[in-house]
Amino acid sequence: MRQVTLYTQPDCPPCEVVKLFLKEYKIDYIEKNIKEDNGARDYLITQLKSYSTPTITVDETTISGFDLESLKAALNL
C-alpha cells in the first residue's frame, strides 16, 4: 500500500480538487495543514523543497503544485 500525504492550507481551491480526486479513486491519504502544523510547513520547505500547496507525496515521489497527471502516474492510475 502506498503512503500518500497531502500538504494543504485553507482557502486553496486546488487542494480541494486533489481531495475530491483522491476520494473518487478511494485512495487513503494523510492531510497536513501547513497553516496549523508548523512542523509540516517546515518539512514541506526544508525536506520537500516545495513552497506551494497542494504538495503531494506518494511514497518517495513528490508532486509540487496542482498536477493531476503526475499524481495519476505516481498512483499508477
Buried (B, 14 or more C-beta within 10 A) or exposed (E): EEEBBBBBBEEBEBBEEBBEBBEEEEBEBEBBBBEEBEEBBEBBEEEBEBEEBBBBBBEEBBBBEBBEEBBEEBBEE
